[in-house]
């Protein structure tokens, strides 16, 4: 079992989007029982609230249901429990580093490092912007989720010895 935690500031826009999209991709790949996914915020501004209605609306337009999610704040024990703690931006990564024991730093990272089609290393916060920002977040999250899924598949089922000319197995997702 691999456990992944997505983290943004308030846990009502970017990180629940990542959780919902990644859960969907895990279902398509039949890996729900092998990968645990959650999301949290570095700040407790919205604890107990559902994702922002604009986030839910944008996600629903692509077939992702975020309505049952509720915001929570990252807890110190999360850094022991989760194998990967993926921040949406550098600011939230820095907050995580401040509460993370140094021996667990290798669990922390930026989610966008798994992206294939975006060069950005941060998912922008759409909260204060116009509505199109939520669609951009979805585009970025879907891209990084595909790369993360490929990475996790490699961890779950290490490929056999490489032979010249062989490529690593890839998961095909039809969304």
Residue pairs with C-beta under 8 A, 6 or more apart in sequence:
1 34
1 35
1 36
2 34
2 35
2 36
2 83
2 84
2 152
2 155
2 156
3 35
3 36
3 37
3 38
3 81
3 82
3 83
3 84
4 22
4 35
4 36
4 37
4 38
4 82
4 83
4 84
4 86
4 148
4 152
5 37
5 38
5 39
5 40
5 74
5 78
5 82
5 84
5 85
5 86
6 14
6 15
6 16
6 18
6 19
6 22
6 37
6 38
6 39
6 40
6 86
6 88
6 111
7 15
7 39
7 40
7 41
7 42
7 74
7 85
7 86
7 87
7 88
7 92
7 96
8 14
8 15
8 39
8 41
8 42
8 87
8 88
8 89
8 92
8 123
8 125
9 41
9 42
9 43
9 45
9 91
9 92
9 125
10 41
10 43
10 45
10 46
10 71
10 127
11 39
11 40
11 41
11 46
11 71
11 72
11 73
12 41
12 46
12 49
12 50
12 51
12 52
12 55
12 71
12 127
13 51
13 52
13 54
13 55
13 125
13 126
13 127
13 134
13 137
14 88
14 123
14 125
14 126
14 137
14 141
15 39
15 40
15 41
15 88
16 39
16 51
16 55
16 66
16 69
16 71
17 51
17 55
17 58
17 59
17 64
17 66
17 134
17 137
17 138
17 141
18 39
18 86
18 88
18 111
18 123
18 141
18 144
18 145
19 37
19 38
19 39
19 66
19 69
20 59
20 64
20 65
20 66
20 69
21 59
21 64
21 138
21 141
21 142
21 145
22 37
22 141
22 145
22 148
22 149
23 32
23 37
24 63
24 64
24 175
25 145
25 146
25 149
25 173
25 175
26 32
26 35
26 37
26 149
28 173
28 174
28 175
29 149
29 153
29 171
29 173
31 149
31 152
31 153
31 156
34 156
35 152
35 156
38 82
39 69
40 71
40 72
40 73
40 74
40 75
40 78
41 47
41 71
41 72
41 73
41 74
42 73
42 74
42 92
42 95
42 96
43 73
44 73
46 71
47 71
47 72
47 73
48 70
48 71
48 72
49 70
49 71
50 56
50 66
50 67
50 69
50 70
50 71
51 59
51 66
51 67
51 69
51 71
52 127
54 126
54 131
54 134
55 66
55 126
55 134
55 137
56 66
56 67
57 134
58 131
58 134
58 135
58 137
58 138
59 65
59 66
59 138
60 66
62 138
62 142
62 175
63 175
74 85
74 96
74 99
76 99
78 85
79 85
79 96
79 99
79 100
79 101
79 104
79 107
79 108
80 104
82 107
83 107
84 107
84 109
85 96
85 100
85 107
85 108
85 109
86 109
86 110
86 111
86 148
87 93
87 96
87 108
87 109
87 110
87 111
88 110
88 111
88 112
88 122
88 123
88 125
89 110
89 122
89 123
89 124
89 125
90 110
90 121
90 122
93 108
93 109
93 110
96 108
97 105
97 108
100 107
100 108
110 121
110 122
111 123
111 141
111 144
111 148
112 118
112 120
112 121
112 122
112 123
112 140
112 144
113 121
113 144
114 144
114 145
114 146
114 147
114 148
114 151
115 140
115 143
115 144
115 147
116 143
116 146
116 147
117 143
118 139
118 140
118 143
118 144
120 140
123 137
123 140
123 141
123 144
124 133
124 136
124 137
126 133
126 134
126 136
126 137
142 175
146 173
149 171
149 173
150 168
150 170
150 171
153 169
153 171
154 168
154 169
157 169
159 168
159 169
